Amino acid sequence: MKNKSILSFLLLTALFTACKDDKLAPIQPNAVKPTAVTQALPHDTDDPSIWIHPTDTSKSIIVGTDKDTDGALYAFDLNGKILKKSIPLKRPNNVDIAYGLIIDGKKVDIAVTTERESNKIRIFSLPDLEPIDNGGIPVFEGDAEKDPMGVALYTRPSDKKIFAIVGRKTGPSGNYLWQYELSGNGKFIAAKVVRKFGTYSGKKEIEAIAVDNELGFVYYCDEQVGIRKYKADPASNDNKELALFGQKDFKADHEGIAIYKKTDSTGYILVSNQQANSFMVYPREGANENPNNHPLLAEVPTSTIECDGADVTNINLGPKYKNGLFVAMSNGMTFHYYAWDLIQKRIDSQTK
């Protein structure tokens, strides 16, 4: 069977699966079709992150979670082929990637995932996907409500220190997120709490978190309420909420967040409108000379079903992805890859 036939088959299967359950919306007729679809995982895909190869971007990989008691992280190539599976993990939820953490005197790229059933974050070196956390790092210690879900990594531009911002299934109305500074401890990684912040409505949960390193902001989805924005640097001692946007734009749940950077200061914030099988697009730099004003620019329907997590890069990854790659989780145990130009075309059609 040729690749085109495989892709058509996967799309039809996803559409059939959605339509069998009347709680799920079908793929929209004008949905953007994926450039590639990954091999299916055993259990339940949830969240992807993109690692950029330092010398040959065509060898970049996608790291994604398979969410189950016997789950794992998986690495995929740019064609969607599985390259490697991590050690077994107890319900890994979300994953994020950072570059150049100093461990044992060497710079190491890392992938950090939440392990919900052990109440830990787990840390792996890249691209080999080997554990470097000495069995995991407990989170939300001392709190009754743990159950970690979302995670995003912030690399502070001034000193390149790396921080993990971790969310959970449920928690208090304030200080819902905990921020950990990561550092090398011999051959392993250690973490210490440096900040607790973030409002929670109590309506559903907070899972999707994303950080804009260059502009210094963290965004997270308070599901069925909106997208909240805070400063990312704990040294700022500023836990004031900067914005709450997207409150009236979603069918139900606000989910995965991805930030596309056109320049160091401009671009888009894309958020999964989960039950509509689309992504809502907001200006990264704000609007009307207000950096915290994020009005809706566009809605991009995609082939993904009930998308939980997404990531994007503007880096040229080769002929298929000259202006970058957008990757999103889909029901059916897969991740869908889109050449960024396909997404940009839909944004342009609604903003020009």
ZAMISE-956948 format. One record per residue (C-alpha): residue in three letters; chain; z, y, x. Coordinates in nm, 4 decimals, m for minus. Layout:
REM residues N
[site "ALA" "A" [Z Y X]]
...
END
This chain:
REM residues 352
[site "MET" "A" [0.0000 0.0000 0.0000]]
[site "LYS" "A" [m0.0954 0.3370 0.1437]]
[site "ASN" "A" [0.1602 0.6175 0.1913]]
[site "LYS" "A" [0.0135 0.8174 m0.0981]]
[site "SER" "A" [0.0523 0.5217 m0.3324]]
[site "ILE" "A" [0.4105 0.4673 m0.2196]]
[site "LEU" "A" [0.4926 0.8313 m0.2858]]
[site "SER" "A" [0.3398 0.8176 m0.6333]]
[site "PHE" "A" [0.5338 0.5012 m0.7099]]
[site "LEU" "A" [0.8642 0.6586 m0.6008]]
[site "LEU" "A" [0.8020 0.9680 m0.8105]]
[site "LEU" "A" [0.7205 0.7632 m1.1198]]
[site "THR" "A" [1.0296 0.5485 m1.0651]]
[site "ALA" "A" [1.2505 0.8558 m1.0403]]
[site "LEU" "A" [1.0981 1.0041 m1.3549]]
[site "PHE" "A" [1.1476 0.6772 m1.5461]]
[site "THR" "A" [1.5098 0.6556 m1.4314]]
[site "ALA" "A" [1.5794 1.0096 m1.5480]]
[site "CYS" "A" [1.4224 0.9610 m1.8878]]
[site "LYS" "A" [1.6168 0.6398 m1.9577]]
[site "ASP" "A" [1.9378 0.8423 m1.9684]]
[site "ASP" "A" [1.9216 1.1199 m2.2242]]
[site "LYS" "A" [2.1896 1.3081 m2.0323]]
[site "LEU" "A" [1.9457 1.3633 m1.7468]]
[site "ALA" "A" [1.6598 1.6071 m1.7661]]
[site "PRO" "A" [1.3165 1.4756 m1.6636]]
[site "ILE" "A" [1.1352 1.6154 m1.3642]]
[site "GLN" "A" [0.9589 1.9328 m1.4727]]
[site "PRO" "A" [0.5791 1.8938 m1.5090]]
[site "ASN" "A" [0.5132 2.1644 m1.2490]]
[site "ALA" "A" [0.7689 2.0333 m1.0010]]
[site "VAL" "A" [0.6944 2.0632 m0.6294]]
[site "LYS" "A" [0.5973 1.7208 m0.4975]]
[site "PRO" "A" [0.7637 1.6005 m0.1784]]
[site "THR" "A" [0.5840 1.5809 0.1522]]
[site "ALA" "A" [0.7788 1.2620 0.2263]]
[site "VAL" "A" [1.0530 1.0493 0.0704]]
[site "THR" "A" [1.3055 0.8554 0.2772]]
[site "GLN" "A" [1.3695 0.4871 0.2677]]
[site "ALA" "A" [1.6257 0.4103 m0.0018]]
[site "LEU" "A" [1.9895 0.3589 0.0967]]
[site "PRO" "A" [2.2150 0.0832 m0.0385]]
[site "HIS" "A" [2.4474 0.2892 m0.2576]]
[site "ASP" "A" [2.4326 0.6595 m0.3461]]
[site "THR" "A" [2.2846 0.9393 m0.1360]]
[site "ASP" "A" [2.4714 1.2677 m0.1556]]
[site "ASP" "A" [2.4129 1.5271 0.1169]]
[site "PRO" "A" [2.1699 1.5786 0.4096]]
[site "SER" "A" [2.1775 1.7914 0.7246]]
[site "ILE" "A" [1.9017 1.8618 0.9780]]
[site "TRP" "A" [1.9493 1.8151 1.3535]]
[site "ILE" "A" [1.6920 1.9954 1.5707]]
[site "HIS" "A" [1.5872 1.8125 1.8892]]
[site "PRO" "A" [1.6394 2.0492 2.1866]]
[site "THR" "A" [1.3102 1.9807 2.3675]]
[site "ASP" "A" [1.0746 1.8203 2.1125]]
[site "THR" "A" [1.1284 1.9399 1.7563]]
[site "SER" "A" [0.9007 1.6651 1.6201]]
[site "LYS" "A" [1.1805 1.4243 1.7169]]
[site "SER" "A" [1.4356 1.6056 1.5021]]
[site "ILE" "A" [1.6324 1.3905 1.2590]]
[site "ILE" "A" [1.7894 1.4111 0.9149]]
[site "VAL" "A" [2.1463 1.2864 0.8824]]
[site "GLY" "A" [2.2486 1.1878 0.5291]]
[site "THR" "A" [2.5471 1.0352 0.3541]]
[site "ASP" "A" [2.5520 0.7083 0.1615]]
[site "LYS" "A" [2.8489 0.7557 m0.0712]]
[site "ASP" "A" [3.0444 0.4365 m0.1328]]
[site "THR" "A" [3.3564 0.2495 m0.0261]]
[site "ASP" "A" [3.1266 0.0669 0.2152]]
[site "GLY" "A" [2.9166 0.3733 0.2904]]
[site "ALA" "A" [2.7926 0.5341 0.6118]]
[site "LEU" "A" [2.5947 0.8135 0.7690]]
[site "TYR" "A" [2.2249 0.7400 0.8194]]
[site "ALA" "A" [1.9755 0.9022 1.0542]]
[site "PHE" "A" [1.6120 0.9366 0.9421]]
[site "ASP" "A" [1.3020 1.0480 1.1286]]
[site "LEU" "A" [1.0661 1.3127 0.9899]]
[site "ASN" "A" [0.8672 1.0451 0.8059]]
[site "GLY" "A" [1.1786 0.9273 0.6217]]
[site "LYS" "A" [1.2250 0.6081 0.8212]]
[site "ILE" "A" [1.5831 0.4944 0.8857]]
[site "LEU" "A" [1.6599 0.5170 1.2568]]
[site "LYS" "A" [2.0282 0.4281 1.2635]]
[site "LYS" "A" [2.3356 0.3616 1.0518]]
[site "SER" "A" [2.6832 0.4747 1.1594]]
[site "ILE" "A" [2.9962 0.2654 1.1531]]
[site "PRO" "A" [3.1132 0.1867 0.7957]]
[site "LEU" "A" [3.2869 0.4776 0.6227]]
[site "LYS" "A" [3.5062 0.4872 0.3118]]
[site "ARG" "A" [3.3038 0.7062 0.0768]]
[site "PRO" "A" [3.1507 0.9718 0.2989]]
[site "ASN" "A" [3.0625 1.2703 0.0835]]
[site "ASN" "A" [2.9070 1.5737 0.2518]]
[site "VAL" "A" [2.7836 1.6258 0.6085]]
[site "ASP" "A" [2.7055 1.9207 0.8345]]
[site "ILE" "A" [2.5849 1.9633 1.1933]]
[site "ALA" "A" [2.6725 2.1960 1.4832]]
[site "TYR" "A" [2.5576 2.2284 1.8420]]
[site "GLY" "A" [2.7291 2.2417 2.1774]]
[site "LEU" "A" [3.0956 2.1547 2.1230]]
[site "ILE" "A" [3.2617 2.1110 2.4634]]
[site "ILE" "A" [3.4040 1.7587 2.4926]]
[site "ASP" "A" [3.5245 1.6224 2.8251]]
[site "GLY" "A" [3.3413 1.9046 3.0026]]
[site "LYS" "A" [3.0079 1.8422 2.8321]]
[site "LYS" "A" [2.8248 2.0069 2.5436]]
[site "VAL" "A" [2.7874 1.7677 2.2516]]
[site "ASP" "A" [2.6036 1.8162 1.9223]]
[site "ILE" "A" [2.8077 1.6863 1.6305]]
[site "ALA" "A" [2.7828 1.5714 1.2702]]
[site "VAL" "A" [3.0969 1.6074 1.0583]]
[site "THR" "A" [3.1430 1.4262 0.7289]]
[site "THR" "A" [3.4265 1.4022 0.4793]]
[site "GLU" "A" [3.5687 1.0534 0.4219]]
[site "ARG" "A" [3.7192 1.0784 0.0750]]
[site "GLU" "A" [3.9080 0.7511 0.0514]]
[site "SER" "A" [4.0904 0.8024 0.3816]]
[site "ASN" "A" [4.1492 1.1784 0.3341]]
[site "LYS" "A" [3.9897 1.2519 0.6708]]
[site "ILE" "A" [3.6959 1.4202 0.8316]]
[site "ARG" "A" [3.4904 1.1966 1.0599]]
[site "ILE" "A" [3.2975 1.3308 1.3591]]
[site "PHE" "A" [2.9939 1.1776 1.5312]]
[site "SER" "A" [2.7906 1.2710 1.8372]]
[site "LEU" "A" [2.4198 1.3393 1.7943]]
[site "PRO" "A" [2.1602 1.2057 1.8031]]
[site "ASP" "A" [2.3230 0.8680 1.8760]]
[site "LEU" "A" [2.5536 0.8853 1.5689]]
[site "GLU" "A" [2.8550 0.7433 1.7552]]
[site "PRO" "A" [3.2129 0.8240 1.6440]]
[site "ILE" "A" [3.4047 1.0656 1.8668]]
[site "ASP" "A" [3.7071 1.1324 1.6448]]
[site "ASN" "A" [3.9462 0.8534 1.7513]]
[site "GLY" "A" [3.9442 0.7083 1.3989]]
[site "GLY" "A" [3.9256 1.0334 1.2047]]
[site "ILE" "A" [4.1187 1.3571 1.1523]]
[site "PRO" "A" [4.3469 1.3890 0.8445]]
[site "VAL" "A" [4.2889 1.6939 0.6242]]
[site "PHE" "A" [4.4996 1.8780 0.3662]]
[site "GLU" "A" [4.8128 1.7313 0.5205]]
[site "GLY" "A" [5.1254 1.8198 0.3233]]
[site "ASP" "A" [4.9312 1.8854 0.0024]]
[site "ALA" "A" [4.9385 1.6420 m0.2872]]
[site "GLU" "A" [4.5728 1.7165 m0.3694]]
[site "LYS" "A" [4.3434 1.5942 m0.0923]]
[site "ASP" "A" [4.0300 1.3869 m0.1715]]
[site "PRO" "A" [3.7964 1.5821 0.0646]]
[site "MET" "A" [3.4385 1.6360 m0.0525]]
[site "GLY" "A" [3.2498 1.9372 0.0843]]
[site "VAL" "A" [3.2239 2.0389 0.4498]]
[site "ALA" "A" [3.0371 2.3102 0.6381]]
[site "LEU" "A" [3.0468 2.4029 1.0065]]
[site "TYR" "A" [3.0703 2.7607 1.1310]]
[site "THR" "A" [2.9756 2.8466 1.4901]]
[site "ARG" "A" [3.1174 3.1861 1.5796]]
[site "PRO" "A" [2.8486 3.3822 1.7673]]
[site "SER" "A" [3.0918 3.5692 1.9937]]
[site "ASP" "A" [3.2466 3.2669 2.1677]]
[site "LYS" "A" [3.0601 2.9627 2.0215]]
[site "LYS" "A" [3.3812 2.8144 1.8835]]
[site "ILE" "A" [3.3130 2.5693 1.6014]]
[site "PHE" "A" [3.5095 2.5514 1.2773]]
[site "ALA" "A" [3.4976 2.3001 0.9905]]
[site "ILE" "A" [3.5480 2.4414 0.6409]]
[site "VAL" "A" [3.6581 2.1604 0.4085]]
[site "GLY" "A" [3.6744 2.1448 0.0280]]
[site "ARG" "A" [3.8186 1.8856 m0.2083]]
[site "LYS" "A" [3.7832 1.7262 m0.5498]]
[site "THR" "A" [4.0556 1.9397 m0.7024]]
[site "GLY" "A" [4.3220 2.1757 m0.5829]]
[site "PRO" "A" [4.5125 2.5016 m0.6369]]
[site "SER" "A" [4.3612 2.8193 m0.7798]]
[site "GLY" "A" [4.3945 2.9834 m0.4370]]
[site "ASN" "A" [4.3659 2.8501 m0.0800]]
[site "TYR" "A" [4.1371 2.5758 m0.2071]]
[site "LEU" "A" [3.9441 2.5532 0.1217]]
[site "TRP" "A" [4.1032 2.4766 0.4590]]
[site "GLN" "A" [3.9373 2.5836 0.7829]]
[site "TYR" "A" [3.9861 2.3829 1.1033]]
[site "GLU" "A" [3.9076 2.4833 1.4608]]
[site "LEU" "A" [3.7444 2.1913 1.6439]]
[site "SER" "A" [3.7981 2.1321 2.0140]]
[site "GLY" "A" [3.7641 1.8616 2.2759]]
[site "ASN" "A" [4.0676 1.6466 2.3491]]
[site "GLY" "A" [3.9692 1.4201 2.6354]]
[site "LYS" "A" [3.6800 1.2073 2.5113]]
[site "PHE" "A" [3.7595 1.2816 2.1473]]
[site "ILE" "A" [3.7757 1.5795 1.9099]]
[site "ALA" "A" [4.0899 1.7426 1.7780]]
[site "ALA" "A" [4.1278 1.9898 1.4906]]
[site "LYS" "A" [4.3893 2.2438 1.3889]]
[site "VAL" "A" [4.4232 2.4396 1.0657]]
[site "VAL" "A" [4.3536 2.8096 1.1242]]
[site "ARG" "A" [4.3003 2.9347 0.7698]]
[site "LYS" "A" [4.3450 2.8551 0.4013]]
[site "PHE" "A" [4.1389 3.0535 0.1508]]
[site "GLY" "A" [3.9130 3.0456 m0.1516]]
[site "THR" "A" [3.9468 3.0852 m0.5280]]
[site "TYR" "A" [3.9036 2.7876 m0.7606]]
[site "SER" "A" [3.8473 2.8253 m1.1351]]
[site "GLY" "A" [3.9858 2.4826 m1.2244]]
[site "LYS" "A" [3.6799 2.4192 m1.4388]]
[site "LYS" "A" [3.5253 2.1278 m1.2493]]
[site "GLU" "A" [3.5189 2.0905 m0.8680]]
[site "ILE" "A" [3.4038 2.2460 m0.5419]]
[site "GLU" "A" [3.1659 2.0323 m0.3357]]
[site "ALA" "A" [2.8771 2.2362 m0.1960]]
[site "ILE" "A" [2.9640 2.4638 0.0980]]
[site "ALA" "A" [2.7277 2.6419 0.3390]]
[site "VAL" "A" [2.7786 2.8855 0.6259]]
[site "ASP" "A" [2.5495 3.1614 0.7509]]
[site "ASN" "A" [2.6404 3.1788 1.1207]]
[site "GLU" "A" [2.4387 3.4904 1.2042]]
[site "LEU" "A" [2.5639 3.7022 0.9151]]
[site "GLY" "A" [2.9112 3.5482 0.9197]]
[site "PHE" "A" [2.9472 3.4371 0.5580]]
[site "VAL" "A" [3.0550 3.1187 0.3831]]
[site "TYR" "A" [2.9260 3.0296 0.0364]]
[site "TYR" "A" [3.0571 2.7612 m0.1968]]
[site "CYS" "A" [2.9843 2.6449 m0.5487]]
[site "ASP" "A" [3.2633 2.6600 m0.8014]]
[site "GLU" "A" [3.0836 2.4204 m1.0331]]
[site "GLN" "A" [2.9943 2.5541 m1.3786]]
[site "VAL" "A" [3.1223 2.8989 m1.2742]]
[site "GLY" "A" [2.9148 3.0407 m0.9877]]
[site "ILE" "A" [2.8637 3.0775 m0.6132]]
[site "ARG" "A" [3.1523 3.2408 m0.4254]]
[site "LYS" "A" [3.1143 3.4301 m0.0970]]
[site "TYR" "A" [3.3689 3.4996 0.1797]]
[site "LYS" "A" [3.3738 3.5994 0.5447]]
[site "ALA" "A" [3.3487 3.2931 0.7696]]
[site "ASP" "A" [3.5448 3.4097 1.0757]]
[site "PRO" "A" [3.9177 3.3304 1.0521]]
[site "ALA" "A" [3.9883 3.6019 1.3119]]
[site "SER" "A" [3.8825 3.8685 1.0620]]
[site "ASN" "A" [4.2036 3.8031 0.8632]]
[site "ASP" "A" [4.0059 3.8843 0.5502]]
[site "ASN" "A" [4.0283 3.6374 0.2639]]
[site "LYS" "A" [3.8916 3.8736 0.0000]]
[site "GLU" "A" [3.6132 3.7344 m0.2174]]
[site "LEU" "A" [3.2970 3.9319 m0.1439]]
[site "ALA" "A" [3.0798 3.8110 m0.4307]]
[site "LEU" "A" [3.0590 3.5718 m0.7244]]
[site "PHE" "A" [2.6969 3.5272 m0.8307]]
[site "GLY" "A" [2.4666 3.2916 m1.0209]]
[site "GLN" "A" [2.7100 3.2779 m1.3111]]
[site "LYS" "A" [2.4484 3.2734 m1.5885]]
[site "ASP" "A" [2.1544 3.1079 m1.4123]]
[site "PHE" "A" [2.2457 2.7367 m1.4276]]
[site "LYS" "A" [2.2132 2.4661 m1.6907]]
[site "ALA" "A" [2.5499 2.3175 m1.5913]]
[site "ASP" "A" [2.6615 2.2348 m1.2357]]
[site "HIS" "A" [2.6065 2.4544 m0.9310]]
[site "GLU" "A" [2.5481 2.2100 m0.6455]]
[site "GLY" "A" [2.3935 2.1872 m0.2957]]
[site "ILE" "A" [2.3412 2.5105 m0.0979]]
[site "ALA" "A" [2.0814 2.5695 0.1749]]
[site "ILE" "A" [2.0082 2.8926 0.3639]]
[site "TYR" "A" [1.6525 2.9614 0.4811]]
[site "LYS" "A" [1.6359 3.2247 0.7568]]
[site "LYS" "A" [1.3153 3.4280 0.7722]]
[site "THR" "A" [1.4721 3.6451 1.0444]]
[site "ASP" "A" [1.8243 3.6718 1.1876]]
[site "SER" "A" [1.9252 3.8765 0.8848]]
[site "THR" "A" [1.6820 3.7978 0.6003]]
[site "GLY" "A" [1.5828 3.4947 0.3972]]
[site "TYR" "A" [1.6959 3.2952 0.0954]]
[site "ILE" "A" [1.9988 3.1157 m0.0433]]
[site "LEU" "A" [1.8829 2.8090 m0.2377]]
[site "VAL" "A" [2.1254 2.6409 m0.4789]]
[site "SER" "A" [2.0690 2.3198 m0.6730]]
[site "ASN" "A" [2.0560 2.3669 m1.0488]]
[site "GLN" "A" [2.1540 2.0037 m1.0784]]
[site "GLN" "A" [2.0906 1.9193 m1.4426]]
[site "ALA" "A" [1.7618 2.1159 m1.4496]]
[site "ASN" "A" [1.6183 1.9465 m1.1367]]
[site "SER" "A" [1.5413 2.2806 m0.9778]]
[site "PHE" "A" [1.6658 2.5217 m0.7103]]
[site "MET" "A" [1.7731 2.8782 m0.7823]]
[site "VAL" "A" [1.6757 3.1256 m0.5100]]
[site "TYR" "A" [1.8754 3.4352 m0.4115]]
[site "PRO" "A" [1.8213 3.6976 m0.1376]]
[site "ARG" "A" [2.0195 3.6132 0.1751]]
[site "GLU" "A" [2.0453 3.9797 0.2797]]
[site "GLY" "A" [2.1469 4.1038 m0.0647]]
[site "ALA" "A" [1.9647 4.3644 m0.2701]]
[site "ASN" "A" [1.9622 4.7388 m0.3433]]
[site "GLU" "A" [2.1269 4.8125 m0.0066]]
[site "ASN" "A" [2.4274 4.5999 m0.1050]]
[site "PRO" "A" [2.4648 4.2884 0.1151]]
[site "ASN" "A" [2.6901 4.1281 m0.1467]]
[site "ASN" "A" [2.4501 4.1732 m0.4371]]
[site "HIS" "A" [2.2586 3.8460 m0.4828]]
[site "PRO" "A" [2.0346 3.8630 m0.7922]]
[site "LEU" "A" [1.8182 3.5692 m0.8902]]
[site "LEU" "A" [1.4727 3.5870 m0.7292]]
[site "ALA" "A" [1.3096 3.2630 m0.8410]]
[site "GLU" "A" [1.3564 2.9137 m0.9779]]
[site "VAL" "A" [1.1743 2.6335 m0.7968]]
[site "PRO" "A" [1.1423 2.3005 m0.9838]]
[site "THR" "A" [1.1429 1.9993 m0.7516]]
[site "SER" "A" [1.0944 1.6246 m0.7719]]
[site "THR" "A" [1.4631 1.5600 m0.7078]]
[site "ILE" "A" [1.6801 1.4125 m0.9822]]
[site "GLU" "A" [2.0375 1.5461 m1.0164]]
[site "CYS" "A" [2.0394 1.6898 m0.6644]]
[site "ASP" "A" [2.3851 1.7080 m0.5025]]
[site "GLY" "A" [2.3020 1.8352 m0.1537]]
[site "ALA" "A" [2.0285 2.0083 0.0451]]
[site "ASP" "A" [1.9501 2.1616 0.3838]]
[site "VAL" "A" [1.6678 2.3695 0.5277]]
[site "THR" "A" [1.5351 2.4950 0.8608]]
[site "ASN" "A" [1.2727 2.7527 0.9562]]
[site "ILE" "A" [1.1958 2.5740 1.2864]]
[site "ASN" "A" [0.8431 2.4386 1.3439]]
[site "LEU" "A" [0.8890 2.0607 1.3317]]
[site "GLY" "A" [0.5246 1.9704 1.3861]]
[site "PRO" "A" [0.1983 1.9726 1.1877]]
[site "LYS" "A" [0.3552 1.8796 0.8519]]
[site "TYR" "A" [0.6373 2.1318 0.8803]]
[site "LYS" "A" [0.5021 2.4303 1.0722]]
[site "ASN" "A" [0.7215 2.6828 0.8909]]
[site "GLY" "A" [1.0171 2.4538 0.8468]]
[site "LEU" "A" [1.1522 2.1728 0.6327]]
[site "PHE" "A" [1.3551 2.1669 0.3112]]
[site "VAL" "A" [1.5373 1.8395 0.2405]]
[site "ALA" "A" [1.7246 1.7497 m0.0778]]
[site "MET" "A" [1.9103 1.4473 m0.2098]]
[site "SER" "A" [1.7791 1.2715 m0.5202]]
[site "ASN" "A" [1.9046 0.9997 m0.7509]]
[site "GLY" "A" [1.7339 0.6754 m0.6579]]
[site "MET" "A" [1.9207 0.6612 m0.3238]]
[site "THR" "A" [1.6697 0.8788 m0.1376]]
[site "PHE" "A" [1.6206 1.2197 0.0200]]
[site "HIS" "A" [1.3056 1.4217 m0.0467]]
[site "TYR" "A" [1.1366 1.6252 0.2283]]
[site "TYR" "A" [0.9314 1.9358 0.1477]]
[site "ALA" "A" [0.7168 2.1404 0.3827]]
[site "TRP" "A" [0.8719 2.4868 0.3527]]
[site "ASP" "A" [0.5332 2.6408 0.2667]]
[site "LEU" "A" [0.5440 2.4535 m0.0668]]
[site "ILE" "A" [0.8739 2.6202 m0.1555]]
[site "GLN" "A" [0.7678 2.9617 m0.0252]]
[site "LYS" "A" [0.4539 2.9514 m0.2389]]
[site "ARG" "A" [0.6637 2.9068 m0.5540]]
[site "ILE" "A" [0.9006 3.1875 m0.4534]]
[site "ASP" "A" [0.6081 3.4194 m0.3845]]
[site "SER" "A" [0.4531 3.3457 m0.7232]]
[site "GLN" "A" [0.7678 3.4794 m0.8933]]
[site "THR" "A" [0.8460 3.7729 m0.6667]]
[site "LYS" "A" [0.5083 3.9364 m0.6018]]
END
